[in-house]
């Protein structure tokens, strides 16, 4: 999935309706792509400055399950 036009320089995009943050670099998952598309149509999104997961969490956003899965995969491969 390509990044939304207005967010080509951002990695994290938050959904104000559900307080979930998506990592646009990990959005190969079709479910995530559909959710981000729906989010863009709703215009209920937020970008973060600085553009980090820590800042999104600081603002009360929870990471989407795709981010959690990527973090677990990275931790597993680092432990090999």
N, C-alpha and C positions, 0 to 999 in steps of 0.2 A: 504494500500500500504506500502510495506517496503521501507526503505530509500535506495537510490542508494549506491552501494558498497563503493565508495570513499567518501561518505558524511554521514556515519553512526554516526559521532560525531558532525554534524552540524544540526541546526534547520532550518536556512534560506538559500535558494538557489536562486540566481538571474539569470535572462535571459538577457544576454548582448544585444540581438537583440531588445528586446522590453522594457528594463529597468523595468521589473516587477519582484517582489520578491515573492517567494512561501514559505509558512510555511509547512515544511515536516511533522510536527506533526498534521496538520489539513487536510492532503491530503486523507481523506476517500472518497472524491468526485471523481467519475470516470473521470470527465472532467479534474480535476487537475492532476490526475495520468497520463492521456494521455499527458497532456502538459509537465509534468516533464519528461516523457519517451522520448518525442520528443526533449526536451532540452538536455537530456543526449546524444542522438544520434547526435545532432548538435555540441556538444562540445563547445557551446557558453555560458557557465555558470560561475558564480562567487560565491564564499563563502565569508563570512564577518568575520572580526576579529576586535572587539569582535562580537560574533555571536548573534547580537540583531537586532530587527526591526529598532531601532533608527539608528544604523550604516548603515543599508541598505538605509534608507531614506536619511541619510547624504551623501551617495554616489550617490544620484539622482534616486534611485529605488522607484517605486510605489508599494504598497501592492496589491496583487491579490485580487479579489472580495471575495474569500473565507476567507481571513484574515479580511477584513472589516466586513463581515457577522458575523464572530466569535466575533469580538470586540463589535458589536451591541448587539448580543445575551448575552454576558457577562454583558454589561451595563444594559440591560433590566432585567436580573435575579438579578443583584445587587440592582436594584431599587425596587424589590418586597418586 
